[in-house]
Amino acid sequence: MAAKPVRLLAVQTLSRVLQDDLTLTQALEDAVKDCADPRDAALLAELCYGTLRWQPRLEALLARMLERPLKAADRDIGLLLILGLYQLAYLRVPPHAAVQQTVEACRGLGKDWAAGLVNAVLRRYQREKEALEVALAADEVARYAHPRWFIDELKRDWPDEWQAMLDAGNQRPPLTLRVNRRRGSREAYLARLAERGIAARACAHSEDGVTLDAPVDVSALPGFADGLCSVQDEGAQLAGLLLDAAPGMRVLDACAAPGGKTCHVLERHADLAGLVAVELDARRAARIRENLERLGLTAQVVVADAADPAGWWDGRPFERILLDAPCSASGVVRRHPDVKARRTPAEVAAAAGLQARLLAALWPLLAPRGKLLYVTCSVFQRENARQLEGFLAGHADAGALPLTADWGLPAGPGRQVLTGEGGMDGFYYACLHKRT
């Protein structure tokens, strides 16, 4: 069977994200199977990530060039148009090739009639680009390429930082690695990278982190398949340090998939009494097991609802609990731009409700004088500072341990890493201790 044209694959992938509510990661995993050439797979990923990253701006541009909105049945043509605009506005693809191949994708969609429309819109953008861009200057949604509700939430929460955070959310993230200290030192791994001609530097805040000057495929990383390193943002690596585990402790990692933090804790502490990783989604739990196996680590992986301990807890308390709470993922939009299109205010409110249930359900599992580390990859205060303040107000036996660090900003009982700060994604951390 002949491989599908990349632009056609891109539209189909975007449709699955925006209409079927798949994550971009899930949709691309299926789509790359139809790419005959690795270069096509790379272009497909670039087109999908870039189009979703700039979608609010691209749709504002398109609205200025269409005489009337497209019918709901022609949503695919709308996606094809913003895909074409992305190529002309942000990529080095020769304009004639971008236009021609985008127009040709109409045939693959079974809509030959749209070829003239697509050609006309893209040609008009080429002619009127400067004027069209100027016309968007006063439109905040177009300027920052984020949904209106997202912008408003950041304005309320971070009145001095919101603009820089939105700009950072549109940047391409660095490739950061976590060196498996059980298999060698960070310095030794930096030397191995240098031998391969891969430029990299030690992270400023994570003792095990390495950031590459330019991304590479993981297959090019020395020893990746053998567990010498893992891909993990530096902001996420802070959890392994802040959990402050010690020999002989039982540790719970709740909502643990895909297992990066689970593995980091085990890499740092070889002498724990045990680590239980709980994950509701069986497919995502399989990812935890795969990562443990690649890294040569052992943990008890439980497929269950962390908010319902009666179904899986054996009654023995944990000295440390890592609650990597489900959230809006508003702090990782530069890495997962589909978050901007897939999330809604109602879903953020639902996430906040789930976080409260998880905190209430897991707190009884914590041993006296034990510590619970609360983590989200969100930058919204209602999921972070306000969430923890509400919990502390209702639990007299809980206190917040101060987090003194040279990263992040104080935010209620914890600290907030802002999107893009020091090259990191946006993360919130708060450490609670049980007084009795």
C-alpha positions as CSV (number, residue, x, y, z in Angstrom):
1,M,0.0,0.0,0.0
2,A,1.4,3.4,-1.0
3,A,2.2,5.8,1.8
4,K,-0.2,8.6,2.4
5,P,0.9,12.2,1.6
6,V,2.3,13.9,4.8
7,R,-0.2,16.8,4.6
8,L,-3.1,14.4,4.4
9,L,-1.8,12.5,7.3
10,A,-1.4,15.7,9.3
11,V,-5.0,16.8,8.8
12,Q,-6.2,13.3,9.8
13,T,-4.0,13.4,12.9
14,L,-5.2,16.9,13.9
15,S,-8.8,15.7,13.4
16,R,-8.3,12.9,15.8
17,V,-6.9,15.3,18.4
18,L,-9.5,18.0,18.0
19,Q,-12.6,15.9,17.3
20,D,-11.9,12.5,18.8
21,D,-10.1,14.0,21.9
22,L,-7.0,11.9,21.5
23,T,-3.7,13.3,22.8
24,L,-1.3,14.4,20.1
25,T,1.1,11.8,21.3
26,Q,-1.5,9.0,20.9
27,A,-2.6,10.3,17.5
28,L,1.0,10.5,16.1
29,E,1.8,7.0,17.4
30,D,-0.8,5.7,15.0
31,A,-0.1,8.1,12.1
32,V,3.6,7.5,11.8
33,K,2.8,3.9,10.8
34,D,1.7,5.3,7.5
35,C,5.0,7.1,6.9
36,A,7.4,5.2,4.6
37,D,10.3,7.5,5.3
38,P,11.6,8.7,8.7
39,R,11.9,12.1,7.2
40,D,8.2,12.0,6.5
41,A,7.5,11.1,10.1
42,A,9.6,14.0,11.3
43,L,7.8,16.4,9.0
44,L,4.4,15.0,10.2
45,A,5.3,15.7,13.8
46,E,6.5,19.2,13.0
47,L,3.3,20.0,11.1
48,C,1.1,18.7,13.9
49,Y,3.0,20.2,16.8
50,G,3.4,23.5,15.1
51,T,-0.1,23.9,13.9
52,L,-1.5,23.1,17.3
53,R,1.0,25.5,19.0
54,W,-0.1,28.4,16.8
55,Q,-3.7,27.3,16.2
56,P,-5.4,30.3,17.9
57,R,-3.3,32.7,15.8
58,L,-3.7,30.8,12.6
59,E,-7.4,30.6,13.0
60,A,-7.6,34.4,13.6
61,L,-5.6,34.9,10.3
62,L,-7.9,32.5,8.5
63,A,-11.1,34.2,9.7
64,R,-9.8,37.5,8.1
65,M,-9.5,35.8,4.7
66,L,-12.7,33.7,4.5
67,E,-15.8,35.5,3.2
68,R,-17.9,33.2,5.3
69,P,-17.2,30.5,7.9
70,L,-16.8,26.9,6.7
71,K,-19.6,24.4,7.3
72,A,-19.2,22.0,10.2
73,A,-18.9,19.2,7.7
74,D,-15.8,20.9,6.2
75,R,-13.8,21.1,9.5
76,D,-11.1,19.1,7.7
77,I,-10.7,21.8,5.1
78,G,-10.4,24.4,7.9
79,L,-7.6,22.3,9.4
80,L,-5.9,22.0,6.0
81,L,-6.0,25.7,5.7
82,I,-4.4,26.5,9.0
83,L,-1.9,23.7,8.3
84,G,-1.0,25.6,5.1
85,L,-0.7,28.9,6.9
86,Y,1.6,27.3,9.5
87,Q,4.0,26.2,6.7
88,L,4.0,29.7,5.1
89,A,4.3,31.6,8.4
90,Y,6.8,29.5,10.4
91,L,8.6,26.8,8.3
92,R,11.3,27.0,5.8
93,V,9.4,24.8,3.4
94,P,9.6,26.5,-0.1
95,P,6.3,28.4,-0.4
96,H,5.4,26.9,-3.8
97,A,5.8,23.4,-2.4
98,A,3.8,24.2,0.7
99,V,0.9,25.6,-1.3
100,Q,1.0,22.9,-4.0
101,Q,1.1,19.9,-1.6
102,T,-1.5,21.4,0.7
103,V,-3.8,22.0,-2.2
104,E,-3.2,18.4,-3.4
105,A,-4.4,17.1,0.0
106,C,-7.9,18.2,-0.9
107,R,-8.1,15.2,-3.2
108,G,-7.1,12.8,-0.4
109,L,-9.9,14.2,1.7
110,G,-12.3,13.5,-1.1
111,K,-13.0,17.3,-1.5
112,D,-11.6,18.3,-4.9
113,W,-14.0,21.3,-4.9
114,A,-11.9,22.9,-2.0
115,A,-8.7,23.0,-4.0
116,G,-9.5,26.4,-5.4
117,L,-10.4,27.8,-2.0
118,V,-7.2,26.5,-0.4
119,N,-5.1,27.8,-3.2
120,A,-6.7,31.2,-3.1
121,V,-6.4,31.6,0.7
122,L,-2.8,30.6,0.8
123,R,-1.8,32.8,-2.1
124,R,-3.6,35.7,-0.5
125,Y,-1.7,35.2,2.7
126,Q,1.5,35.3,0.7
127,R,0.5,38.6,-0.9
128,E,-1.0,40.3,2.2
129,K,1.1,38.8,5.0
130,E,2.4,42.0,6.5
131,A,-1.0,43.7,6.6
132,L,-2.7,40.6,8.0
133,E,-0.2,40.2,10.7
134,V,-0.5,43.9,11.7
135,A,-4.2,43.6,11.9
136,L,-3.9,41.0,14.6
137,A,-1.7,43.1,16.9
138,A,-4.6,44.1,19.2
139,D,-6.1,40.6,19.5
140,E,-4.6,39.0,22.6
141,V,-5.7,35.5,21.6
142,A,-3.9,35.8,18.3
143,R,-0.9,37.6,19.8
144,Y,-0.3,35.0,22.5
145,A,-1.8,32.0,20.6
146,H,-3.6,30.8,23.7
147,P,-7.4,30.5,24.4
148,R,-9.1,33.5,26.0
149,W,-9.9,31.6,29.2
150,F,-6.3,30.5,29.6
151,I,-5.0,34.0,29.2
152,D,-7.6,35.4,31.7
153,E,-6.6,32.7,34.3
154,L,-3.0,33.6,34.1
155,K,-3.7,37.3,34.3
156,R,-5.6,36.7,37.6
157,D,-3.0,34.3,39.0
158,W,0.2,36.0,37.8
159,P,-0.4,39.7,37.1
160,D,3.3,40.5,36.7
161,E,4.4,37.3,34.8
162,W,1.5,36.3,32.6
163,Q,2.8,37.7,29.3
164,A,6.3,36.1,29.7
165,M,4.6,32.8,30.6
166,L,2.4,32.8,27.5
167,D,5.4,33.6,25.3
168,A,7.3,30.8,26.9
169,G,4.4,28.4,26.3
170,N,4.9,28.9,22.6
171,Q,8.6,28.1,22.6
172,R,10.1,24.8,21.6
173,P,11.2,22.9,24.7
174,P,14.7,21.6,25.2
175,L,15.5,18.0,25.4
176,T,16.5,17.2,29.0
177,L,17.7,13.9,30.3
178,R,17.9,12.3,33.7
179,V,21.1,10.3,34.2
180,N,20.6,7.0,36.0
181,R,22.9,7.4,38.9
182,R,22.8,3.7,39.6
183,R,24.6,3.2,36.2
184,G,27.1,6.1,36.3
185,S,27.6,9.7,37.2
186,R,26.3,12.7,35.4
187,E,29.9,13.8,34.6
188,A,30.6,10.4,33.0
189,Y,27.5,10.6,30.9
190,L,28.3,14.2,29.7
191,A,31.7,12.8,28.6
192,R,29.9,10.0,26.6
193,L,27.7,12.6,24.9
194,A,30.7,14.6,24.0
195,E,32.3,11.6,22.4
196,R,29.3,11.3,20.2
197,G,29.5,14.9,19.3
198,I,26.3,15.7,21.2
199,A,26.7,19.1,23.0
200,A,25.1,19.2,26.4
201,R,25.4,20.9,29.8
202,A,24.5,20.0,33.4
203,C,21.2,21.3,34.7
204,A,21.3,24.0,37.3
205,H,18.8,22.5,39.8
206,S,18.6,18.8,39.2
207,E,21.6,16.8,40.4
208,D,21.0,14.2,37.7
209,G,19.8,16.4,34.8
210,V,21.5,17.1,31.5
211,T,20.1,19.4,28.8
212,L,21.1,19.0,25.2
213,D,21.9,22.0,23.1
214,A,19.8,20.6,20.3
215,P,17.3,17.7,20.4
216,V,18.2,14.3,19.0
217,D,16.3,11.1,18.6
218,V,16.6,8.9,21.7
219,S,18.2,6.2,19.5
220,A,21.2,8.4,19.2
221,L,21.7,8.8,22.9
222,P,24.5,6.5,24.2
223,G,23.2,3.8,26.4
224,F,19.6,4.8,26.3
225,A,18.3,1.3,25.5
226,D,20.5,0.0,28.4
227,G,19.0,2.4,31.0
228,L,21.8,4.9,31.3
229,C,19.4,7.8,31.0
230,S,15.8,8.8,30.5
231,V,14.0,11.8,29.0
232,Q,12.6,14.0,31.7
233,D,12.2,17.8,32.1
234,E,14.3,19.3,34.8
235,G,11.2,20.7,36.6
236,A,9.9,17.2,36.9
237,Q,13.2,15.9,38.2
238,L,12.9,18.2,41.3
239,A,10.4,15.7,42.8
240,G,13.1,13.0,43.4
241,L,15.0,15.5,45.5
242,L,12.1,17.1,47.4
243,L,10.6,13.8,48.4
244,D,13.5,13.3,50.8
245,A,13.2,9.6,51.1
246,A,15.6,7.6,53.4
247,P,16.6,3.9,53.8
248,G,13.9,1.6,55.0
249,M,11.0,3.8,54.1
250,R,7.9,2.7,52.3
251,V,7.0,5.1,49.4
252,L,3.8,5.5,47.5
253,D,3.7,7.2,44.1
254,A,0.1,7.9,43.4
255,C,-1.1,8.6,39.8
256,A,2.4,7.4,38.7
257,A,2.3,7.0,34.9
258,P,4.4,7.1,32.9
259,G,6.8,6.4,35.7
260,G,9.5,9.1,35.4
261,K,9.3,10.2,39.0
262,T,8.9,6.6,40.2
263,C,12.1,5.6,38.5
264,H,14.0,8.7,39.7
265,V,13.1,8.0,43.3
266,L,14.4,4.4,42.9
267,E,17.5,5.6,41.1
268,R,18.3,7.9,44.1
269,H,17.3,5.3,46.8
270,A,18.4,1.7,46.4
271,D,17.5,0.7,49.9
272,L,13.9,1.6,50.3
273,A,11.6,-0.9,52.1
274,G,9.5,-0.8,48.9
275,L,7.8,1.5,46.4
276,V,4.2,1.2,45.3
277,A,3.2,2.9,42.1
278,V,-0.6,3.3,41.6
279,E,-2.1,4.1,38.2
280,L,-5.7,4.0,37.1
281,D,-5.1,3.5,33.4
282,A,-3.9,0.0,32.6
283,R,-2.2,1.1,29.3
284,R,-0.3,3.8,31.1
285,A,0.6,1.4,33.9
286,A,2.3,-0.7,31.3
287,R,4.5,2.3,30.5
288,I,5.7,2.3,34.1
289,R,6.6,-1.4,33.9
290,E,8.5,-0.8,30.6
291,N,10.5,2.1,32.1
292,L,11.3,0.1,35.2
293,E,12.5,-2.8,33.1
294,R,14.7,-0.6,30.9
295,L,16.3,1.0,33.9
296,G,16.8,-2.2,35.9
297,L,14.5,-1.1,38.7
298,T,11.8,-2.8,40.8
299,A,8.5,-1.5,42.2
300,Q,5.1,-2.8,42.9
301,V,2.8,-1.5,40.1
302,V,-0.8,-1.5,41.0
303,V,-3.6,-0.7,38.5
304,A,-6.2,1.0,40.7
305,D,-7.9,4.2,41.6
306,A,-5.5,6.1,44.0
307,A,-8.6,8.0,45.3
308,D,-10.1,4.7,46.5
309,P,-7.4,3.1,48.7
310,A,-9.8,0.4,50.1
311,G,-9.4,-1.4,46.8
312,W,-5.6,-1.7,46.9
313,W,-4.0,-0.6,50.2
314,D,-2.7,-3.3,52.6
315,G,-3.1,-1.1,55.7
316,R,0.6,-0.5,56.2
317,P,1.4,3.3,56.3
318,F,3.8,5.0,54.0
319,E,6.6,7.3,55.3
320,R,6.6,9.2,52.0
321,I,3.8,9.8,49.5
322,L,4.3,11.4,46.1
323,L,1.0,12.7,44.8
324,D,1.6,13.6,41.1
325,A,-1.9,14.9,40.8
326,P,-3.9,14.9,37.5
327,C,-4.2,18.5,36.4
328,S,-4.8,20.9,33.5
329,A,-1.2,20.4,32.3
330,S,-1.1,24.2,31.8
331,G,2.6,24.2,32.7
332,V,3.6,21.9,29.8
333,V,1.8,23.5,26.8
334,R,5.1,24.1,25.1
335,R,5.7,20.4,25.2
336,H,2.1,19.4,24.6
337,P,0.5,22.1,22.6
338,D,-2.7,20.1,22.2
339,V,-3.5,21.0,25.8
340,K,-4.5,24.5,24.7
341,A,-7.1,23.0,22.3
342,R,-8.3,20.1,24.3
343,R,-8.7,21.7,27.8
344,T,-11.7,23.7,28.9
345,P,-12.5,25.7,32.1
346,A,-14.9,22.9,33.1
347,E,-12.2,20.3,32.9
348,V,-9.8,22.4,35.0
349,A,-12.6,22.7,37.6
350,A,-13.0,18.9,37.5
351,A,-9.3,18.4,37.9
352,A,-9.3,20.6,41.0
353,G,-12.1,18.5,42.4
354,L,-10.2,15.3,41.7
355,Q,-7.1,16.7,43.4
356,A,-9.0,17.5,46.5
357,R,-10.4,13.9,46.6
358,L,-7.0,12.4,46.2
359,L,-5.5,14.5,49.0
360,A,-8.3,13.5,51.3
361,A,-8.1,9.9,50.4
362,L,-4.3,9.5,50.6
363,W,-3.6,11.5,53.7
364,P,-4.8,8.7,56.1
365,L,-2.2,6.4,54.4
366,L,0.7,8.6,55.6
367,A,2.6,7.6,58.7
368,P,2.9,10.0,61.6
369,R,5.6,12.5,60.9
370,G,5.6,11.3,57.3
371,K,5.8,13.7,54.3
372,L,3.5,14.0,51.3
373,L,4.9,15.8,48.3
374,Y,2.1,17.4,46.1
375,V,3.1,18.0,42.5
376,T,1.3,19.3,39.4
377,C,2.4,20.4,36.0
378,S,0.0,23.3,36.2
379,V,0.5,27.0,36.6
380,F,-3.1,27.7,37.8
381,Q,-3.4,28.7,41.4
382,R,-6.7,26.9,41.9
383,E,-4.9,23.6,41.3
384,N,-1.9,24.6,43.3
385,A,-1.7,27.2,46.1
386,R,-5.4,27.5,46.7
387,Q,-5.9,23.7,46.6
388,L,-3.3,23.2,49.3
389,E,-4.5,26.1,51.4
390,G,-8.0,24.5,51.4
391,F,-6.6,21.1,52.4
392,L,-4.5,22.5,55.3
393,A,-7.5,24.5,56.6
394,G,-9.5,21.3,56.9
395,H,-6.8,19.1,58.4
396,A,-5.4,20.1,61.8
397,D,-2.8,17.3,61.7
398,A,-1.2,18.6,58.5
399,G,1.4,21.3,58.2
400,A,3.4,22.7,55.3
401,L,7.2,22.4,55.3
402,P,8.9,25.5,53.8
403,L,10.5,25.0,50.5
404,T,13.6,27.2,50.3
405,A,15.1,27.0,46.8
406,D,16.7,29.1,44.1
407,W,14.0,28.1,41.6
408,G,10.4,29.1,41.4
409,L,8.3,31.7,43.3
410,P,6.6,31.3,46.6
411,A,2.9,30.3,46.0
412,G,0.8,29.5,49.1
413,P,2.3,26.6,51.0
414,G,4.6,25.7,48.1
415,R,6.7,27.0,45.2
416,Q,5.7,27.5,41.5
417,V,8.1,27.0,38.6
418,L,6.9,29.3,35.9
419,T,6.7,28.1,32.4
420,G,10.1,28.4,30.7
421,E,11.9,29.4,33.9
422,G,15.5,28.3,33.6
423,G,14.4,26.2,30.6
424,M,12.0,24.2,32.7
425,D,8.3,23.4,32.3
426,G,5.8,24.8,34.7
427,F,5.5,22.8,37.9
428,Y,4.1,23.3,41.4
429,Y,5.5,21.7,44.5
430,A,4.3,21.6,48.1
431,C,5.5,19.4,50.9
432,L,3.1,18.5,53.7
433,H,4.0,16.7,56.9
434,K,1.8,14.8,59.3
435,R,2.2,16.1,62.9
436,T,0.9,13.0,64.6
